[in-house]
Amino acid sequence: MVRTAVKVLVNGYGVIGKRVADAVIKQDDLKLVGISDVVADWRVKMAQAKGINVYASLPEKVDEMKKGGVQVHGTLENLLRDGDVDVVVDCTPAKVGAKNKSLYEKYGIKGVFQGGERHEVAGISFVAQRNYEDALGKQFVRVVSCNTTAICRVVGGLHERLGVSKARVVIIRRAVDVWESSRTGIMNTVVPELHIPSHHGPDAQTVIPSLNITTLAAKGSHNLYHLHMAMVELKNQVRVEDVINVLESEPRIVFVSGSDGVEGLNSIFEISRDLGRSRGDLYEVPVWYDSISVSHDGKEVYLIWATPNESNVIPENIDAIRSITELESNRFNSIKKTDTSLNVIKKLY
Ligand SMILES: NC(=O)c1ccc[n+]([C@@H]2O[C@H](COP(=O)([O-])OP(=O)(O)OC[C@H]3O[C@@H](n4cnc5c(N)ncnc54)[C@H](O)[C@@H]3O)[C@@H](O)[C@H]2O)c1
């Protein structure tokens, strides 16, 4: 039986929403109905310029958006009521998704929330490589944050294959997203998060409950990517080659190397632009090959990676849609389909 394409609406066309919308357009089993938002600035006008239908997320915003020069095709609620949407990918700012949930429930629409929402909003926190099957057929799912996604890919992969007894990850976060660097951010300092553990460790446990992990975080004064430094104790002795083999076989992880001149986050950002990716997006998590080390007793692994915060969760959003709509029941098939469509690769250069 040939299934018709799943109809997807992206609510909130910011950093994550615009990338999810573009990724949905690239899937042959999904159809982008449009996007909805509450503003009429250049970002939403960009959607219109690309030929994407724009809707108002709140009825009281229709006039304002029209006055701002956006051709509003209707309201989000009317669209949901008329049965024109199967799945809403809610990419509104943190905590707004929780408020939107009752609207999706009212019309029996499936929803994908983002990492800014609490785990309880969806009840299932999702990283495709780790727990795709848990979300099959569910009404709601939450794609975890960029940091948690990276931890679940790298440390989760080591845990599944080598057995992690204790992981500690130190995160140097970017201060602000590029588009809003003119509004906020910090300069010439590093600001530690004094609550320990930072929320990222407990968040990773919502995806991998058996992972013993503690995270510490600080905010840097840059605006490109996050940097993660990990110390991972294993249940058994390993060699560097064992760690490399695991990471080589994990989807959406790539290696970069200091010996190739990849000196910092800036080098990786330049590589992503050289690849010709839209917006210089990197869906993969780049691990510094030369950072991978093992302690003398072979029971602790050290490694450093970059977390491309604007884009690494985009493939997970596509897989999350496939899982909750049961378009595909096997994680590897969905990951492969998503990665082929987005040109996710195993070797950056
Ligand atoms: N920015 C990142 O690096 C990043 C990475 C991973 C996950 N996330 C998560 O993704 C979600 C979205 O973050 P973002 O960075 O894309 O935010 P953003 O601020 O870039 O975009 C949010 C968009 O939602 C719109 N909006 C605001 N209120 C709305 C409402 N009531 N209804 C509909 N639209 C509304 C805004 O106008 C804006 O276009 C958050 O949960 C965040 O934690 C962000």
The ligand as an SDF file (V2000), in Angstrom:
LIG
                    3D

 44 48  0  0  0  0  0  0  0  0999 V2000
   19.1210   27.6040   18.9700 N   0  0  0  0  0  0  0  0  0  0  0  0
   19.6860   26.4340   19.2060 C   0  0  0  0  0  0  0  0  0  0  0  0
   20.8910   26.2690   19.0710 O   0  0  0  0  0  0  0  0  0  0  0  0
   18.8380   25.2700   19.6200 C   0  0  0  0  0  0  0  0  0  0  0  0
   19.4030   23.9850   19.4950 C   0  0  0  0  0  0  0  0  0  0  0  0
   18.6280   22.8710   19.8300 C   0  0  0  0  0  0  0  0  0  0  0  0
   17.3530   23.0480   20.3440 C   0  0  0  0  0  0  0  0  0  0  0  0
   16.8420   24.3130   20.4930 N   0  0  0  0  0  0  0  0  0  0  0  0
   15.4770   24.4270   21.0100 C   0  0  0  0  0  0  0  0  0  0  0  0
   14.6060   24.6800   19.8990 O   0  0  0  0  0  0  0  0  0  0  0  0
   13.5070   25.4950   20.3290 C   0  0  0  0  0  0  0  0  0  0  0  0
   13.4800   26.7350   19.4640 C   0  0  0  0  0  0  0  0  0  0  0  0
   14.6860   27.4720   19.6750 O   0  0  0  0  0  0  0  0  0  0  0  0
   15.2300   28.4890   18.5810 P   0  0  0  0  0  0  0  0  0  0  0  0
   16.6470   28.7370   18.9560 O   0  0  0  0  0  0  0  0  0  0  0  0
   14.9150   28.0200   17.2150 O   0  0  0  0  0  0  0  0  0  0  0  0
   14.3760   29.7710   18.9180 O   0  0  0  0  0  0  0  0  0  0  0  0
   14.2680   31.1240   18.0720 P   0  0  0  0  0  0  0  0  0  0  0  0
   14.0630   32.2140   19.0380 O   0  0  0  0  0  0  0  0  0  0  0  0
   15.3720   31.2310   17.0830 O   0  0  0  0  0  0  0  0  0  0  0  0
   12.9270   30.8960   17.2320 O   0  0  0  0  0  0  0  0  0  0  0  0
   11.6650   30.8280   17.8270 C   0  0  0  0  0  0  0  0  0  0  0  0
   10.6230   31.2720   16.8190 C   0  0  0  0  0  0  0  0  0  0  0  0
    9.3390   31.1020   17.4030 O   0  0  0  0  0  0  0  0  0  0  0  0
    8.5730   32.2910   17.1970 C   0  0  0  0  0  0  0  0  0  0  0  0
    7.5660   32.3920   18.2600 N   0  0  0  0  0  0  0  0  0  0  0  0
    7.6350   33.0290   19.4540 C   0  0  0  0  0  0  0  0  0  0  0  0
    6.4810   32.8380   20.1550 N   0  0  0  0  0  0  0  0  0  0  0  0
    5.6960   32.0650   19.3940 C   0  0  0  0  0  0  0  0  0  0  0  0
    4.3870   31.5270   19.5480 C   0  0  0  0  0  0  0  0  0  0  0  0
    3.6500   31.7320   20.6570 N   0  0  0  0  0  0  0  0  0  0  0  0
    3.8780   30.7740   18.5500 N   0  0  0  0  0  0  0  0  0  0  0  0
    4.6070   30.5390   17.4190 C   0  0  0  0  0  0  0  0  0  0  0  0
    5.8290   31.0350   17.2070 N   0  0  0  0  0  0  0  0  0  0  0  0
    6.3670   31.7810   18.1850 C   0  0  0  0  0  0  0  0  0  0  0  0
    9.6000   33.4240   17.1740 C   0  0  0  0  0  0  0  0  0  0  0  0
    9.0970   34.5630   16.4910 O   0  0  0  0  0  0  0  0  0  0  0  0
   10.7600   32.7490   16.4290 C   0  0  0  0  0  0  0  0  0  0  0  0
   10.6320   32.8810   15.0270 O   0  0  0  0  0  0  0  0  0  0  0  0
   13.7360   25.7490   21.8310 C   0  0  0  0  0  0  0  0  0  0  0  0
   13.0580   24.7470   22.5410 O   0  0  0  0  0  0  0  0  0  0  0  0
   15.2340   25.5720   21.9760 C   0  0  0  0  0  0  0  0  0  0  0  0
   15.6100   25.2470   23.2890 O   0  0  0  0  0  0  0  0  0  0  0  0
   17.5600   25.4130   20.1090 C   0  0  0  0  0  0  0  0  0  0  0  0
  1  2  1  0
  2  3  2  0
  2  4  1  0
  4  5  1  0
  4 44  2  0
  5  6  2  0
  6  7  1  0
  7  8  2  0
  8  9  1  0
  8 44  1  0
  9 10  1  0
  9 42  1  0
 10 11  1  0
 11 12  1  0
 11 40  1  0
 12 13  1  0
 13 14  1  0
 14 15  2  0
 14 16  1  0
 14 17  1  0
 17 18  1  0
 18 19  2  0
 18 20  1  0
 18 21  1  0
 21 22  1  0
 22 23  1  0
 23 24  1  0
 23 38  1  0
 24 25  1  0
 25 26  1  0
 25 36  1  0
 26 27  1  0
 26 35  1  0
 27 28  2  0
 28 29  1  0
 29 30  1  0
 29 35  2  0
 30 31  1  0
 30 32  2  0
 32 33  1  0
 33 34  2  0
 34 35  1  0
 36 37  1  0
 36 38  1  0
 38 39  1  0
 40 41  1  0
 40 42  1  0
 42 43  1  0
M  CHG  2   8   1  16  -1
M  END
$$$$
